[in-house]
Amino acid sequence: MSDQSSLSGAVVLVTGGSRGIGAAIARASAQAGADVAVGYWEQASAAASVVEDVQAMGRTAAAFGADISDPDEARRMVAEAESTFGRIDGLVNCAGIMPSSPVIEMSDQEWDQVLRTNLFGPFYCSRAALPGMLERGKGSIVMISSRLGQIGWPELAHYSASKAGLLGLTKSLAKEFGPRGIRVNAVAPGVTITDMTRELLESEAGQRRLDELPSRRFAEAEDVAASVVFLLSEAAAMYHGQTLNPNGGGFMQ
């Protein structure tokens, strides 16, 4: 590519692409020139709206429904995207859930569901997409982790553990597949303005966290998407196993 930050001609699959950060990543990828496969679960109309947005930019798009916590569903979604677009150049593992429960009251089912969606799902999707990338000797995988995976948080032990696990998975995949042309990296946003965080943003606790940020503002979904597009692009050729932190200074490494 003449412009290393461009995704011109690339095919990007975004899980959790129907809303919030995932939808912003899908749109930003299209703006950078990519065709986009929008992965979703139970949000068919929202996914269709994102597909329309991508198509309005002159790019090809299609939506694929799957429960990625099921390995067979994840495998099917990736296979359908590859069949539709011919290949997957970039995979963004964005799908995730964030219920809240004190550990002592947390059910086994809730713990299992969060880990299966937020950690097992990205593993299943990556495992399914890797053979095609390896065949071409090129590809990029981006995990959407979280600041809470770096610092932990009360009543979000399952979410924090799953997002911390993604960072370890990122480094392991980067070391295993980097020598074969596949880059694997992560993005760990701080508080980001989406439907999932609306209640926090309107609370006193949210205001206190805002006041502590050097940025003096929470991230927009587009701020996170910019980091993802960079990691997908050839401009990030030397990034392997790294984590970018668009968190406004909420966590500094």
ROSE-669418 format. One record per residue: z, y, x of N, C-alpha, C in turn; residue in one letter. Coordinates in steps of 0.05 Angstrom, whole numbers, padded with zeros to 5 digits, always signed. Example, Ala and Ser with C-alpha at 12.3 -4.5 7.8 and 13.67 -1.06 7.14 Angstrom:
2
+00156-00114+00264+00156-00090+00246+00156-00066+00264A/+00142-00045+00257+00143-00021+00273+00157+00001+00258S/
// end
This chain:
253
+00000-00024+00017+00000+00000+00000+00000+00025+00018M/-00015+00045+00009-00015+00070+00024+00012+00085+00021S/+00023+00083-00003+00049+00096-00008+00069+00073-00009D/+00087+00072+00011+00106+00050+00013+00126+00050-00009Q/+00131+00073-00022+00150+00074-00044+00137+00066-00071S/+00111+00061-00070+00096+00054-00095+00100+00024-00101S/+00098+00017-00127+00097-00010-00136+00070-00017-00148L/+00050-00002-00140+00023-00004-00151+00013-00033-00148S/+00006-00045-00171-00005-00072-00171+00015-00094-00171G/+00041-00087-00170+00062-00107-00170+00069-00116-00198A/+00081-00139-00200+00091-00149-00226+00122-00152-00222V/+00137-00139-00240+00166-00139-00238+00178-00150-00264V/+00195-00170-00261+00210-00181-00283+00238-00169-00283L/+00246-00157-00305+00273-00145-00307+00288-00160-00329V/+00309-00174-00322+00326-00186-00342+00345-00165-00353T/+00353-00168-00378+00369-00147-00391+00354-00121-00393G/+00327-00124-00397+00310-00100-00396+00306-00086-00422G/+00321-00094-00442+00317-00082-00469+00332-00056-00473S/+00353-00051-00457+00368-00026-00461+00383-00018-00436R/+00396+00005-00437+00413+00014-00415+00399+00015-00388G/+00413+00005-00368+00402+00006-00340+00377-00010-00338I/+00376-00034-00351+00353-00051-00349+00328-00037-00360G/+00331-00024-00383+00308-00010-00394+00299+00013-00376A/+00318+00027-00364+00310+00048-00345+00296+00037-00321A/+00304+00013-00311+00291+00000-00289+00262-00007-00296I/+00259-00018-00320+00232-00026-00330+00214-00001-00330A/+00223+00021-00341+00207+00045-00343+00201+00057-00315R/+00221+00057-00298+00217+00068-00272+00198+00051-00255A/+00199+00025-00259+00180+00007-00245+00152+00013-00254S/+00148+00017-00280+00122+00024-00291+00112+00051-00280A/+00130+00070-00279+00123+00096-00268+00114+00094-00239Q/+00125+00074-00224+00118+00070-00196+00093+00053-00194A/+00082+00044-00216+00056+00030-00216+00057+00001-00222G/+00080-00010-00229+00082-00039-00234+00076-00046-00263A/+00067-00071-00266+00067-00084-00293+00094-00096-00296D/+00104-00097-00321+00132-00104-00325+00136-00126-00346V/+00151-00146-00339+00160-00167-00357+00188-00160-00365A/+00193-00156-00390+00219-00147-00400+00235-00171-00411V/+00255-00179-00397+00272-00201-00406+00294-00190-00425G/+00300-00205-00446+00320-00196-00465+00333-00220-00478Y/+00356-00214-00492+00369-00234-00508+00380-00221-00533W/+00369-00228-00557+00378-00219-00583+00371-00190-00588E/+00357-00176-00571+00350-00148-00575+00319-00145-00575Q/+00306-00161-00593+00277-00162-00594+00264-00135-00599A/+00275-00120-00619+00263-00095-00626+00266-00074-00603S/+00289-00075-00590+00293-00056-00567+00275-00064-00544A/+00271-00090-00539+00253-00098-00518+00224-00090-00525A/+00217-00092-00550+00190-00084-00559+00185-00054-00554A/+00206-00038-00558+00204-00010-00553+00200-00004-00524S/+00214-00018-00506+00210-00015-00477+00181-00023-00469V/+00172-00044-00481+00144-00053-00476+00125-00031-00483V/+00129-00018-00506+00111+00003-00515+00113+00027-00496E/+00136+00033-00486+00139+00055-00466+00123+00049-00441D/+00125+00024-00432+00110+00017-00407+00080+00018-00412V/+00072+00008-00435+00043+00009-00441+00033+00037-00444Q/+00050+00055-00454+00042+00083-00456+00037+00096-00429A/+00048+00084-00408+00044+00094-00381+00018+00082-00368M/+00004+00066-00384-00020+00053-00374-00016+00027-00359G/+00008+00016-00361+00014-00009-00348+00015-00032-00368R/+00013-00056-00359+00015-00080-00376+00044-00088-00378T/+00052-00096-00402+00080-00104-00406+00081-00126-00428A/+00102-00142-00427+00107-00162-00447+00137-00169-00447A/+00148-00177-00469+00176-00184-00471+00180-00214-00473A/+00202-00223-00461+00208-00252-00461+00237-00256-00467F/+00243-00269-00490+00270-00274-00498+00281-00299-00486G/+00306-00298-00476+00319-00322-00464+00348-00317-00461A/+00364-00338-00464+00392-00337-00457+00394-00347-00428D/+00396-00329-00409+00394-00336-00381+00419-00352-00371I/+00440-00353-00388+00463-00369-00380+00457-00399-00382S/+00434-00406-00395+00425-00433-00397+00403-00437-00376D/+00406-00455-00357+00386-00458-00336+00358-00465-00346P/+00356-00480-00368+00330-00486-00379+00316-00462-00391D/+00332-00445-00404+00322-00420-00416+00312-00401-00394E/+00328-00399-00373+00321-00381-00351+00295-00391-00338A/+00293-00417-00334+00269-00428-00322+00244-00424-00340R/+00248-00427-00366+00226-00423-00385+00217-00394-00384R/+00236-00375-00385+00228-00346-00385+00212-00339-00360M/+00221-00348-00337+00206-00342-00312+00179-00355-00313V/+00177-00379-00322+00151-00393-00324+00132-00378-00343A/+00142-00369-00365+00125-00355-00384+00116-00328-00373E/+00133-00314-00358+00125-00289-00346+00104-00294-00325A/+00108-00315-00309+00088-00321-00288+00061-00329-00301E/+00062-00344-00323+00038-00352-00336+00023-00327-00348S/+00038-00308-00359+00027-00285-00371+00015-00265-00351T/+00029-00261-00329+00022-00241-00309+00008-00253-00284F/+00010-00279-00281-00002-00292-00258+00017-00295-00234G/+00039-00279-00234+00058-00281-00212+00081-00263-00218R/+00102-00265-00202+00125-00246-00203+00129-00236-00174I/+00125-00211-00170+00130-00199-00143+00159-00190-00139D/+00170-00180-00161+00197-00170-00159+00214-00180-00183G/+00238-00189-00177+00256-00198-00198+00281-00180-00197L/+00288-00169-00220+00313-00153-00221+00332-00167-00241V/+00354-00176-00230+00374-00190-00246+00394-00170-00257N/+00388-00160-00281+00404-00139-00292+00421-00148-00316C/+00414-00169-00329+00428-00178-00353+00457-00183-00348A/+00474-00173-00365+00503-00177-00361+00518-00169-00386G/+00543-00180-00388+00561-00173-00410+00588-00164-00398I/+00603-00148-00414+00628-00138-00403+00649-00136-00425M/+00659-00158-00435+00682-00157-00453+00707-00151-00437P/+00728-00144-00451+00753-00136-00437+00776-00152-00449S/+00792-00164-00431+00816-00180-00440+00836-00181-00417S/+00862-00179-00424+00882-00184-00403+00880-00213-00395P/+00885-00219-00369+00881-00246-00359+00897-00266-00374V/+00922-00260-00380+00939-00280-00394+00929-00287-00422I/+00914-00268-00434+00904-00272-00461+00874-00281-00460E/+00862-00281-00437+00834-00287-00435+00828-00317-00441M/+00810-00322-00460+00804-00349-00467+00786-00362-00446S/+00787-00388-00444+00769-00403-00426+00740-00397-00433D/+00735-00395-00459+00707-00390-00468+00697-00363-00458Q/+00714-00342-00460+00706-00316-00451+00701-00315-00422E/+00719-00327-00406+00716-00328-00377+00690-00342-00370W/+00685-00365-00383+00661-00380-00378+00635-00365-00385D/+00636-00352-00408+00612-00338-00418+00605-00315-00399Q/+00624-00300-00389+00619-00278-00371+00607-00288-00345V/+00620-00308-00333+00610-00319-00308+00583-00331-00311L/+00578-00345-00333+00552-00358-00337+00530-00337-00341R/+00536-00316-00354+00515-00295-00359+00511-00278-00334T/+00533-00268-00322+00531-00248-00301+00526-00260-00273N/+00534-00285-00269+00531-00297-00242+00512-00321-00242L/+00518-00340-00260+00500-00363-00261+00472-00355-00269F/+00469-00337-00289+00443-00328-00298+00425-00318-00276G/+00435-00299-00260+00419-00289-00237+00412-00311-00217P/+00430-00330-00213+00424-00353-00196+00401-00370-00208F/+00403-00376-00234+00382-00392-00247+00355-00378-00246Y/+00355-00351-00252+00330-00336-00252+00318-00335-00224C/+00335-00330-00204+00325-00328-00176+00314-00355-00167S/+00328-00376-00173+00319-00403-00166+00292-00409-00178R/+00288-00400-00202+00262-00405-00216+00240-00388-00205A/+00246-00363-00196+00225-00345-00186+00218-00350-00157A/+00236-00361-00142+00232-00364-00113+00208-00381-00105L/+00202-00404-00118+00179-00420-00109+00153-00405-00109P/+00148-00388-00130+00124-00373-00130+00123-00352-00108G/+00146-00339-00103+00147-00319-00082+00143-00333-00055M/+00155-00356-00051+00152-00370-00026+00123-00379-00021L/+00109-00386-00043+00081-00395-00040+00064-00372-00030E/+00071-00347-00038+00056-00324-00030+00067-00312-00004R/+00091-00321+00004+00104-00310+00028+00114-00282+00025G/+00120-00274+00001+00128-00246-00004+00142-00243-00031K/+00162-00226-00032+00176-00221-00057+00201-00205-00052G/+00212-00194-00074+00237-00179-00072+00254-00185-00097S/+00279-00191-00092+00299-00196-00113+00321-00176-00111I/+00328-00163-00133+00349-00144-00133+00370-00152-00154V/+00395-00155-00145+00417-00161-00163+00431-00136-00171M/+00437-00133-00197+00452-00110-00206+00482-00119-00207I/+00496-00110-00187+00525-00116-00185+00540-00092-00198S/+00563-00085-00188+00579-00064-00199+00600-00055-00179S/+00608-00030-00181+00631-00020-00166+00656-00037-00171R/+00658-00047-00195+00681-00063-00202+00681-00090-00188L/+00658-00099-00178+00657-00122-00161+00667-00117-00133G/+00669-00092-00126+00678-00083-00100+00708-00076-00100Q/+00718-00066-00122+00746-00057-00123+00763-00072-00143I/+00751-00087-00161+00766-00101-00182+00776-00081-00203G/+00784-00092-00227+00794-00074-00248+00811-00089-00268W/+00833-00077-00277+00850-00091-00297+00835-00098-00322P/+00841-00122-00333+00829-00132-00358+00799-00137-00356E/+00789-00136-00332+00761-00143-00327+00758-00162-00304L/+00777-00181-00303+00777-00200-00280+00751-00217-00280A/+00742-00225-00303+00718-00242-00304+00693-00226-00296H/+00691-00201-00306+00668-00184-00299+00669-00177-00270Y/+00692-00169-00259+00694-00162-00231+00688-00185-00213S/+00698-00209-00220+00692-00233-00205+00663-00240-00205A/+00650-00237-00228+00622-00244-00230+00605-00225-00213S/+00612-00199-00213+00597-00180-00198+00602-00182-00168K/+00626-00189-00161+00632-00195-00133+00616-00219-00123A/+00615-00239-00141+00599-00263-00134+00570-00257-00129G/+00559-00238-00144+00531-00230-00139+00527-00220-00111L/+00547-00206-00100+00543-00195-00073+00542-00218-00053L/+00559-00238-00057+00557-00261-00039+00532-00277-00042G/+00522-00279-00067+00497-00293-00072+00474-00277-00059L/+00475-00251-00061+00454-00234-00048+00452-00239-00018T/+00475-00240-00005+00474-00243+00024+00465-00271+00032K/+00473-00291+00017+00465-00319+00022+00435-00323+00019S/+00425-00312-00004+00396-00315-00008+00380-00299+00012L/+00390-00275+00020+00376-00259+00040+00374-00274+00066A/+00396-00288+00075+00395-00302+00100+00377-00327+00098K/+00377-00340+00075+00361-00364+00072+00331-00359+00069E/+00324-00337+00055+00296-00333+00049+00283-00309+00062F/+00299-00292+00075+00288-00270+00090+00268-00278+00111G/+00273-00299+00126+00254-00308+00146+00227-00318+00134P/+00227-00322+00108+00203-00332+00094+00190-00311+00077R/+00198-00286+00082+00184-00263+00069+00196-00253+00044G/+00220-00263+00036+00232-00254+00011+00256-00236+00018I/+00256-00212+00008+00279-00194+00011+00297-00196-00013R/+00323-00198-00008+00343-00199-00030+00365-00179-00025V/+00369-00161-00044+00388-00139-00041+00402-00135-00067N/+00422-00117-00067+00438-00111-00091+00441-00081-00095A/+00447-00074-00120+00454-00047-00127+00480-00049-00142V/+00500-00033-00134+00527-00033-00146+00533-00006-00158A/+00525-00001-00183+00530+00025-00195+00560+00029-00201P/+00568+00055-00202+00594+00062-00213+00590+00065-00243G/+00608+00081-00256+00605+00086-00284+00578+00099-00290V/+00563+00087-00308+00537+00096-00314+00535+00100-00344T/+00523+00122-00352+00522+00129-00381+00503+00111-00396I/+00514+00092-00410+00499+00073-00427+00516+00068-00452T/+00504+00052-00471+00519+00044-00495+00545+00029-00487D/+00544+00013-00466+00567-00003-00458+00590+00014-00449M/+00585+00038-00439+00607+00055-00428+00614+00079-00446T/+00602+00081-00469+00606+00104-00486+00636+00109-00492R/+00650+00087-00499+00679+00090-00506+00695+00101-00482E/+00689+00091-00458+00703+00101-00434+00697+00130-00430L/+00672+00138-00433+00664+00166-00427+00679+00186-00444L/+00686+00177-00468+00699+00195-00487+00730+00194-00486E/+00741+00178-00467+00769+00174-00466+00782+00192-00444S/+00809+00194-00445+00823+00209-00424+00820+00196-00397E/+00820+00169-00397+00816+00154-00372+00789+00161-00360A/+00769+00163-00377+00742+00169-00368+00741+00197-00355G/+00755+00216-00368+00756+00243-00357+00770+00244-00330Q/+00791+00228-00327+00805+00227-00301+00787+00216-00279R/+00772+00195-00286+00754+00183-00267+00731+00202-00260R/+00722+00217-00279+00702+00237-00274+00712+00258-00255L/+00737+00267-00259+00748+00288-00242+00752+00279-00213D/+00754+00252-00209+00758+00242-00182+00732+00238-00166E/+00709+00240-00180+00684+00236-00167+00674+00260-00151L/+00666+00257-00126+00654+00279-00111+00630+00290-00125P/+00615+00273-00139+00591+00282-00153+00597+00299-00177S/+00621+00296-00188+00630+00310-00213+00612+00303-00237R/+00599+00281-00235+00584+00271-00258+00581+00241-00256R/+00579+00228-00279+00573+00199-00279+00543+00196-00276F/+00535+00172-00267+00507+00166-00263+00492+00164-00290A/+00468+00172-00290+00449+00165-00311+00436+00138-00303E/+00426+00124-00323+00413+00099-00318+00389+00103-00299A/+00377+00126-00300+00354+00132-00283+00362+00134-00253E/+00387+00142-00248+00397+00144-00221+00398+00116-00208D/+00407+00097-00224+00409+00069-00215+00381+00058-00211V/+00363+00064-00230+00336+00053-00229+00322+00062-00204A/+00327+00086-00195+00314+00097-00171+00321+00079-00147A/+00346+00071-00145+00354+00053-00123+00340+00027-00124S/+00337+00016-00148+00324-00010-00152+00295-00008-00144V/+00281+00012-00154+00253+00015-00147+00249+00017-00117V/+00267+00031-00103+00265+00033-00074+00267+00005-00062F/+00287-00011-00070+00291-00037-00059+00268-00056-00065L/+00254-00052-00087+00231-00069-00094+00207-00061-00077L/+00206-00037-00067+00182-00027-00054+00182-00034-00024S/+00159-00030-00012+00155-00035+00017+00171-00014+00034E/+00179+00008+00021+00196+00027+00036+00222+00015+00045A/+00230-00007+00031+00256-00020+00038+00251-00045+00054A/+00230-00045+00070+00222-00069+00085+00244-00080+00104A/+00261-00062+00113+00282-00070+00132+00309-00075+00118M/+00309-00075+00092+00334-00080+00077+00335-00110+00069Y/+00355-00124+00080+00360-00152+00073+00390-00156+00069H/+00398-00166+00046+00426-00171+00041+00443-00146+00039G/+00431-00123+00032+00445-00098+00031+00453-00091+00003Q/+00473-00074+00000+00481-00064-00026+00480-00033-00026T/+00464-00022-00044+00464+00007-00048+00484+00014-00070L/+00497+00037-00067+00519+00044-00084+00515+00071-00098N/+00499+00072-00119+00496+00098-00134+00520+00102-00152P/+00543+00111-00140+00567+00112-00155+00581+00140-00154N/+00566+00160-00144+00577+00187-00144+00601+00191-00125G/+00604+00171-00107+00627+00173-00088+00652+00159-00098G/+00649+00143-00120+00672+00129-00131+00682+00107-00114G/+00665+00096-00097+00673+00076-00077+00656+00081-00052F/+00670+00084-00030+00655+00090-00005+00660+00068+00015M/+00638+00057+00026+00641+00036+00046+00639+00048+00074Q/
// end
